[in-house]
Amino acid sequence: MNQIEKLQDVLTDEMQHQFFYNEEAVKITDEAVRQFLFQLRDDKMRNITLLQNEITKMMQQGKT
């Protein structure tokens, strides 16, 4: 498994977590818990963006 494949695996995990936090947040009635889940979701989205950018950069440089 090369570096890009590893990053893609991490990206997939982060996307699954982001989806989970969002799905659970919309079900929660406690506003504090809902906001916490949205914060976790947003943190995962930032990680997703960073990973996507890194994967793109590595692919453009021809790295594996």
N, C-alpha and C positions, 0 to 999 in steps of 0.2 A: 504494500500500500504506500503510495507516494504522498508527499506533503499536501498536494491539492486534494486528493481523495480524503485525507484525514480532516482537512478543513471543511470539506463538503459534508462529512459525517457530523462534525460539530455543528455546522450550519443547520442541518436537518434536525438535530436535537433541539437547538435554540428555537427553531420555527415551531416545533411541536410544543415546547414549553410556552411560547408566546401565545399560541392558539389556546392552550389549556387555561392560562391565566385569564385570557379574555372571555372564554366561555363560562368560566366559573364566576367571574366578576358580574356578569349580567344576571346571574341567578341569585346573587347575594342581596339581602335587603339592608344589612347593617352597612351604613355609609362609610364608616372607618375601614372596615374590612374590604369593601368594594374599592375604595381609593387605594388601599395597599396593593390589592391585586392588579389594579390598573398601573400602579407604579412598577410592579414587577414586570408586567407586560411591556411597558415602555422601555424598561431596562433591557429586556430581551430584544426589542426592536433595534435599539442602538447596537447591541452585539451583532445582530443579523446584518445590519448595514456595514459594520466594520469587517465582518467576515466576507461579505460579498465583495467589498472593495479589495480586500487582500487577495481573494481568489482571482479576481479579474486582473489585478496587477501581476500576480505570479504567472497567469496564463499568457499575458502579453509579453512577459519576459522569457517565456518558454521554460519556466521552471517546473519541476515535478516533485 
